[in-house]
Amino acid sequence: MNATVRARGFAALVAGAVVVAGTVLAPTAALAAEKVVLSKGHTDAVDVHYEGGALSLKVNDDTVSPAVKRDPADVTFQVLPEAVMAVPDDPRFAFLGPAGSQVWLLPMTQDPDLLWPGWNTTTLDTGVFEGNKVRLSLVGVKGPGNVTLFTQDSFGGPIIKFRGDDGLPDAIDVPVKTHAHSNWAFSALGSYTLTFQADAPLTNGTTVSTGPVDYSFVVGELSGGGPEVGLSISGMADEYQPNDTVTLNAVQAPQTELDRYHWFSKCPGADDWTVIAGEAGASYSFTATRKLNACEYVVKLYDDDHAVVATSEPMTLWVAFPPQEPGASQTITASIDETQGSLVISVNPDDRAVVLPPAQLTAGGDRWESNGELRPVTVTDTRAGQPGWSASGQIPADFTGPGGAKFSAGYLGWSPRVLTQGSGQGVVAGPEVAPYVVGTGGGLGASAVLGSASAGAGRGTAQLGAGLRLSLPTETAAGTYTATLTLTAI
């Protein structure tokens, strides 16, 4: 697997987006009830849900494993100081401020050193809303500077989605089954409140709304913040005998003055972590029993406002069977560890090359066009929680041809379809993406959904395909051109 890391500086952003192929665990259904600061990793900041006849906004926190749903009121999104960069000397980006001035930017493609927020409608079912879409609005911005959310077309030009300094509300229509990211730009350090709202007419003619929902952002250092703290558990042995004493210790790195903890456990068959009542210290002791075999334990460190500062990695307890009297019997135990499930996207290594037929002039004589087929893409989901998934594709770099000739990846579009899927899996094809058209965008130069499955219906193996359509200007130089499609499952 190859990963491309975003280079520091605005030049990398202008050059275009790169999707990193890989596997990301999707969220469980649990709604965490704790205050957290998110500063690195993937999160669907504006996560749209429709349950029990009500539309709501949540936060899908994918910075922890397993991922959790959170109330926006419990989350502070931190734009780290490292997100600073200079506004380029390019008139297309004048909306960010004077050339050379500073802006703090969370990019639309993942930087492992920064937060990667987006919006998400993949949990929404088709056939519920008129036009299978919801309207997402930024209805208010409070803070020391301006806030702009924008994407980019195949040529690096900005496409503004929300802008706080030219009159609000700003609104976009988001199809169901969409998972998207943008550039989040802040013009000054300090604390911001961004107020989002989602509205949608149902197919029965009524309209549902989340109402305004506040999201808290801090650009720069947190007030009173200290060094980042790591947390781990020591003391777990490889195996215990029944009735042995287990003593687990929380270890901070570096050590701080914070001393408020909670211990959590999750045993086989449980979907969620359970707080262990009465255990709020750095050490936790208990007696090993066979009933606790394969249970997992984590510890969390809290600050004075009961916000989570650090969370340990899970540790698993293994308890041996009690000694048996000598005899002629054997005990054989077999299990499938539900924590080992994963989401994998793959292609047959012997069937991964697409060769389009030579392009032909259209009937109107104004374009070169060619049509072909994407090779089958396999998505396998073995996660016990069945959180659902979304598979996407993007061509992050231009097609290249003879003598350094190039043309934009945006001139290639697709019409996704589901080739095969497991019984009851519920996989649906992504929307058609037309080739790039001046003034409207389009094409696979930006990330596009190939297929998706709703929560509770994604477990199993599905094969996805797509019809490909290449549409080029007539001035494109003759020759054979190639590019690489990057596939992502989340």
C-alpha positions in Angstrom: 0.0 0.0 0.0 1.4 3.4 -0.9 0.5 6.6 1.0 1.1 10.1 -0.2 1.6 12.7 2.6 0.6 16.3 2.0 3.6 18.6 1.8 3.8 21.6 4.0 2.8 24.9 2.5 -0.1 26.1 0.4 1.6 25.1 -2.9 0.7 21.5 -2.3 -2.9 22.4 -1.8 -3.1 24.4 -5.1 -1.5 21.5 -7.0 -4.5 19.2 -6.3 -5.8 16.6 -3.9 -4.3 13.1 -3.2 -6.4 10.4 -1.7 -4.5 7.8 0.5 -5.7 4.3 -0.2 -6.3 2.3 3.0 -8.7 0.9 5.6 -10.5 3.0 8.2 -12.7 1.6 10.9 -16.2 2.9 10.8 -18.2 4.1 13.8 -20.2 2.0 16.3 -23.7 3.1 17.2 -22.7 4.3 20.7 -23.0 7.9 21.6 -20.1 8.8 23.9 -20.9 11.1 26.8 -17.6 12.9 27.6 -15.9 16.2 26.6 -13.0 15.7 24.2 -10.6 17.8 22.1 -10.0 16.5 18.6 -6.8 17.8 17.0 -5.5 15.0 14.8 -7.0 12.3 12.6 -10.2 11.7 10.7 -13.6 12.9 11.9 -17.0 13.6 10.2 -17.6 16.8 12.1 -21.0 17.3 10.6 -22.6 13.9 10.6 -26.2 13.9 9.5 -28.6 11.3 11.0 -32.4 10.6 10.6 -33.8 8.4 13.4 -37.3 8.2 14.8 -38.6 10.9 12.5 -36.0 13.4 13.7 -33.1 14.9 11.8 -30.0 15.4 13.9 -26.3 16.4 13.7 -23.6 14.4 15.5 -19.8 14.1 15.3 -18.4 10.8 14.1 -15.1 10.6 16.0 -12.8 8.3 14.0 -9.7 9.4 15.9 -10.3 6.5 18.3 -10.8 2.8 17.7 -13.6 1.8 17.6 -15.0 5.1 16.4 -17.8 6.7 18.4 -20.6 9.1 17.8 -20.5 12.3 19.9 -22.8 15.3 20.7 -21.3 18.4 19.0 -21.6 20.2 22.4 -19.1 17.7 23.9 -16.4 18.3 21.2 -13.8 21.0 20.7 -12.1 20.9 17.3 -8.5 22.2 17.5 -6.7 23.7 14.5 -3.1 23.2 15.6 -0.6 26.0 15.2 1.2 23.8 12.6 -1.8 24.4 10.2 -0.5 27.9 9.5 0.5 28.8 5.9 0.8 31.9 3.7 -1.9 32.9 1.3 -0.5 32.4 -2.2 0.1 35.1 -4.7 -2.8 33.8 -6.9 -5.9 36.0 -7.5 -8.1 32.9 -7.3 -7.4 32.7 -3.5 -7.8 36.4 -2.8 -10.9 35.5 -0.7 -8.5 34.2 2.0 -6.8 37.5 2.5 -3.8 39.5 1.0 -1.1 37.4 -0.6 1.5 36.4 1.9 -0.8 36.9 4.9 -1.3 34.0 7.3 -4.2 31.5 7.3 -4.7 28.4 9.4 -5.9 25.6 7.1 -7.2 22.1 7.6 -6.7 20.6 4.2 -9.3 18.5 2.2 -6.8 15.7 1.9 -5.5 14.0 5.0 -2.4 15.3 6.8 -1.5 12.9 9.7 -0.3 15.9 11.8 -3.6 17.8 11.6 -7.3 17.3 12.0 -9.2 16.0 8.9 -12.9 17.1 9.4 -15.6 16.5 6.8 -19.4 16.0 6.5 -21.3 12.8 6.1 -24.7 11.5 5.0 -23.8 7.9 4.5 -26.2 6.8 7.3 -29.2 8.3 5.4 -31.4 5.9 3.4 -32.5 6.5 -0.1 -36.2 7.0 -0.8 -36.8 9.0 2.5 -36.1 12.6 1.3 -37.2 14.4 -1.8 -34.5 14.1 -4.4 -32.5 11.9 -2.0 -30.7 14.9 -0.6 -30.5 17.2 2.4 -29.6 20.9 2.6 -26.6 21.7 4.8 -26.3 25.3 5.9 -23.7 27.4 7.7 -26.0 29.8 9.5 -23.6 31.6 11.8 -19.9 32.3 12.6 -18.6 33.9 15.7 -14.8 34.4 16.2 -11.8 36.7 15.8 -11.5 36.1 12.0 -13.1 34.8 8.9 -14.0 31.2 8.2 -14.2 29.7 4.7 -14.8 26.1 3.6 -13.9 25.3 0.0 -13.0 22.4 -2.3 -11.0 22.5 -5.5 -11.6 21.6 -9.1 -9.3 19.5 -11.3 -7.2 22.5 -12.0 -6.7 23.5 -8.4 -9.2 26.4 -8.5 -11.3 27.0 -5.4 -15.0 26.1 -5.2 -16.4 27.9 -2.1 -18.9 25.9 -0.1 -19.4 28.2 2.9 -18.0 31.7 3.6 -18.6 33.6 6.8 -17.8 37.2 5.6 -20.1 37.7 2.7 -23.5 37.1 4.3 -25.0 34.0 5.9 -26.6 31.6 5.7 -24.7 29.7 3.0 -26.2 26.4 1.9 -25.3 23.3 -0.2 -27.4 20.3 -1.2 -25.7 17.1 -0.2 -26.9 13.8 -1.6 -27.5 10.9 0.8 -24.7 8.3 1.0 -22.1 11.2 0.7 -18.8 11.4 2.6 -16.9 14.5 1.7 -14.1 16.7 2.9 -13.1 20.3 2.2 -10.5 22.9 3.1 -11.3 24.7 6.4 -9.6 28.1 6.4 -9.4 30.4 9.5 -7.9 33.9 9.2 -7.0 34.4 12.8 -6.0 32.6 16.0 -8.6 32.2 18.7 -11.9 30.6 19.6 -14.8 30.2 17.0 -18.3 29.0 17.1 -19.6 27.7 13.7 -23.4 27.1 13.6 -24.6 24.5 11.1 -28.1 23.3 10.3 -29.5 20.5 8.1 -33.0 20.6 6.5 -34.8 18.2 4.2 -38.3 17.7 2.8 -39.5 14.2 3.2 -41.2 12.3 0.4 -44.5 12.7 2.2 -44.3 16.4 1.8 -43.3 17.4 5.4 -40.0 19.0 6.2 -37.6 18.1 9.0 -34.8 20.2 10.4 -32.0 19.9 13.0 -32.3 23.5 14.0 -29.1 25.4 14.6 -26.3 23.4 16.1 -23.1 25.0 17.5 -19.6 23.6 16.8 -16.6 24.9 18.8 -13.2 25.4 17.1 -10.0 26.7 18.6 -7.3 27.9 16.3 -3.8 27.7 17.9 -3.0 26.5 21.4 -5.7 25.7 23.9 -5.9 28.1 26.9 -4.0 26.6 29.8 -2.8 23.8 27.5 0.4 21.9 28.3 2.3 19.2 26.6 0.5 16.4 24.8 0.1 13.4 27.2 0.3 9.8 26.2 -1.4 7.1 28.3 -0.8 3.3 28.6 -1.6 0.4 30.8 1.2 -1.6 32.6 0.9 -4.7 34.7 -1.1 -7.0 32.4 0.4 -10.5 32.4 0.3 -12.8 29.4 -2.0 -15.2 31.3 -3.6 -15.6 34.7 -4.9 -18.5 36.7 -8.4 -18.3 38.1 -8.4 -16.4 41.5 -5.2 -14.6 40.7 -5.1 -10.9 41.5 -4.8 -8.6 38.5 -3.3 -5.1 39.1 -3.4 -2.6 36.2 -1.6 0.7 36.3 -2.2 3.9 34.2 1.1 5.3 33.0 1.4 8.9 31.8 4.1 10.0 29.4 5.2 12.6 30.3 3.9 12.6 33.9 1.6 15.5 34.7 -0.3 16.7 37.8 -3.5 15.3 36.4 -4.8 12.4 38.6 -8.4 11.9 37.5 -9.1 8.6 35.8 -11.9 6.2 34.7 -11.4 2.6 33.9 -13.6 0.9 31.2 -14.1 -2.8 30.2 -15.7 -4.6 27.3 -16.2 -8.3 27.4 -17.0 -10.7 24.5 -20.6 -10.2 23.2 -20.8 -6.5 24.4 -21.0 -3.7 21.8 -20.0 -0.8 24.0 -17.4 0.0 26.7 -18.7 0.0 30.3 -17.3 2.3 33.0 -16.1 0.3 36.0 -17.9 1.9 39.0 -15.8 3.3 41.8 -12.5 3.0 39.9 -11.1 6.5 39.5 -7.4 6.1 40.5 -4.2 5.3 38.6 -4.3 1.7 39.8 -7.1 -0.9 39.4 -7.0 -4.4 41.1 -9.5 -7.2 40.7 -9.7 -11.0 40.8 -9.3 -13.0 37.6 -12.1 -15.4 36.8 -12.9 -17.5 33.7 -15.9 -15.2 33.1 -13.5 -12.3 32.5 -11.5 -14.2 29.9 -10.9 -12.2 26.8 -12.3 -9.0 28.4 -10.6 -5.7 27.3 -9.7 -2.8 29.5 -8.9 0.9 28.8 -8.2 3.8 31.1 -8.9 7.5 30.4 -7.3 10.6 31.9 -9.4 13.7 32.6 -8.7 17.3 33.3 -10.4 19.5 35.9 -13.3 20.1 33.5 -13.8 16.4 33.1 -12.6 16.6 29.5 -10.7 13.6 28.2 -7.0 14.3 28.0 -5.7 10.9 26.9 -7.0 7.4 26.3 -4.9 4.2 26.5 -4.8 1.4 24.0 -7.0 -1.6 24.9 -5.4 -4.5 26.9 -6.9 -8.0 26.8 -7.1 -10.3 29.9 -6.5 -14.0 29.3 -7.5 -16.4 32.1 -6.6 -20.1 31.9 -9.0 -23.0 32.5 -8.9 -24.3 36.1 -6.5 -27.4 36.6 -8.3 -30.7 35.8 -7.8 -34.0 37.4 -5.6 -36.4 35.3 -7.7 -38.3 32.8 -8.1 -39.2 29.2 -10.0 -36.1 28.0 -9.0 -32.9 26.1 -10.6 -29.5 26.0 -10.5 -27.7 22.6 -11.6 -24.1 22.3 -12.0 -22.4 19.0 -13.1 -18.8 18.5 -13.4 -16.0 16.0 -12.2 -12.7 17.5 -14.8 -10.1 16.6 -12.2 -7.4 17.2 -10.2 -8.7 14.2 -12.8 -7.8 11.6 -11.8 -5.3 9.0 -12.9 -3.3 6.0 -10.8 -4.0 2.9 -11.0 -2.7 -0.6 -9.0 -4.5 -3.3 -8.6 -5.3 -7.0 -7.4 -8.5 -8.7 -3.7 -7.9 -9.3 -4.0 -9.8 -12.6 -7.0 -7.6 -13.7 -6.2 -4.1 -12.8 -5.4 -2.4 -16.1 -8.1 -0.5 -18.0 -7.4 0.3 -21.7 -9.9 2.6 -23.2 -10.6 2.4 -27.0 -9.1 5.1 -29.1 -11.0 8.3 -28.7 -13.4 9.3 -31.5 -14.8 12.7 -32.5 -18.3 13.3 -31.3 -21.1 13.8 -33.8 -20.8 17.5 -33.3 -17.1 17.4 -33.9 -16.3 19.4 -30.7 -14.9 16.7 -28.4 -12.7 13.5 -28.4 -14.6 10.8 -26.5 -14.0 7.2 -25.4 -16.0 4.8 -23.3 -14.8 1.8 -21.3 -15.3 -0.3 -18.1 -13.6 -0.1 -14.7 -12.2 -3.4 -13.7 -14.1 -5.0 -10.8 -13.4 -3.6 -7.3 -14.0 -5.9 -4.3 -15.1 -4.5 -0.9 -15.1 -7.0 2.0 -16.5 -6.0 5.4 -16.0 -8.5 8.3 -16.6 -6.1 11.2 -19.0 -7.4 13.8 -20.7 -4.1 14.5 -21.8 -3.7 10.8 -21.3 0.1 10.8 -21.7 0.5 7.1 -19.1 1.8 4.6 -18.4 4.0 1.6 -16.0 3.2 -1.2 -14.6 6.1 -3.3 -12.2 6.7 -6.1 -10.0 9.6 -7.3 -7.3 10.2 -9.9 -5.0 12.5 -8.0 -2.7 13.4 -10.8 -3.0 14.4 -14.5 -3.0 11.8 -17.3 0.5 11.9 -18.8 1.4 11.2 -22.4 4.3 11.4 -24.9 6.8 14.2 -24.6 5.4 15.3 -21.2 2.0 16.1 -22.7 -0.8 16.1 -20.1 -4.5 16.5 -19.6 -6.6 16.8 -16.4 -8.0 13.7 -14.6 -11.3 15.7 -14.4 -12.0 14.8 -18.1 -12.8 11.2 -17.0 -16.1 10.5 -15.5 -18.0 7.3 -14.4 -21.4 5.7 -13.9 -21.0 3.3 -10.9 -22.9 0.1 -10.5 -23.1 -2.9 -8.1 -21.9 -6.1 -9.9 -22.5 -8.6 -7.0 -23.2 -8.5 -3.3 -24.1 -10.8 -0.5 -27.7 -11.7 0.4 -29.2 -8.8 2.4 -26.0 -6.7 2.2 -27.8 -3.6 0.9 -25.0 -2.1 -1.2 -26.0 0.8 -3.5 -24.0 2.4 -6.4 -22.7 5.9 -6.1 -24.0 8.8 -8.2 -22.9 9.3 -11.8 -20.0 11.7 -12.2 -19.8 13.5 -15.5 -16.5 14.6 -17.1 -15.3 18.1 -16.3 -17.2 21.0 -17.8 -15.9 24.5 -17.6 -17.8 26.5 -14.9 -19.4 23.4 -13.3 -16.5 21.1 -12.4 -16.9 17.3 -12.4 -14.8 14.4 -13.2 -12.6 12.0 -11.2 -10.0 14.6 -10.3 -12.0 14.9 -7.1 -13.1 12.1 -4.8 -16.3 10.4 -5.9 -18.4 7.6 -4.3 -18.3 4.3 -6.1 -20.6 2.4 -3.8 -21.8 2.3 -0.2 -23.7 0.3 2.4 -25.8 1.6 5.3 -25.2 0.7 8.9 -26.5 -2.8 9.7 -26.3 -3.9 6.1 -22.7 -3.8 4.9 -21.2 -7.0 6.2 -20.1 -9.4 3.5 -18.4 -9.1 0.1 -19.5 -6.9 -2.8 -18.1 -6.2 -6.2 -18.4 -2.8 -7.7 -17.9 -1.6 -11.2 -18.4 1.5 -13.4 -18.8 2.6 -16.9 -16.0 5.1 -17.8 -16.4 8.1 -20.1 -13.5 10.2 -21.3 -14.3 13.5 -22.9 -11.4 15.7 -24.1 -11.0 19.1 -25.9 -10.2 18.7 -29.6 -6.8 20.4 -29.1 -5.5 17.5 -27.0 -2.3 16.2 -28.5 -2.4 12.7 -30.0 -0.8 9.9 -28.1 -1.3 7.3 -25.4 -1.9 8.7 -21.9 -2.0 7.0 -18.5 -3.1 7.8 -14.9 -3.6 5.9 -11.6 -7.0 5.6 -9.9 -6.7 5.5 -6.1 -9.5 3.6 -4.2 -10.5 4.2 -0.6 -12.9 2.5 1.8 -14.1 4.2 4.9 
